Amino acid sequence: MVTDTRAASGDRRSGLTAGRLRPLNSPRPLDVETDANGVPAGLYLSGHLCAVESVLEKWRIDDEWWREQPVSRVYWRLFLENGCAVDVYRDVVCGRWYKQAYTG
């Protein structure tokens, strides 16, 4: 989370009020095609299917198991046919896929 420290009369381009928190690089829902083993085979980016060339890394995070909504995710770092590497995850709790951006 990032705190907006601009004065109330300052820059309002972002539509934030001074002192409010906003999420930084929030994950975005993503449509993913998988193979028979559940491995991502293609991602729909900007409405077009982009094939996965290779899986660079895979890891799982299970956290906050004591809460009403625990965090359980399987992350994949993928190399795509367009030459880009992306990080995606599948929320194990709800079954939905997301693209995770770590930079702007």
ZICORLIN-V429039 format. One record per helix or strand. SS is the DSSP state (H for helix, E for strand). FROM is the first residue (numbers start at 0). LEN is the number of residues. Records with the same first field share a line. If there is no record, write none. Layout:
# ZICORLIN-V429039
SS: FROM-LEN, FROM-LEN
This chain:
# ZICORLIN-V429039
E: 1-2, 20-2, 27-2, 31-3, 39-6, 47-16, 70-10, 84-7, 96-4
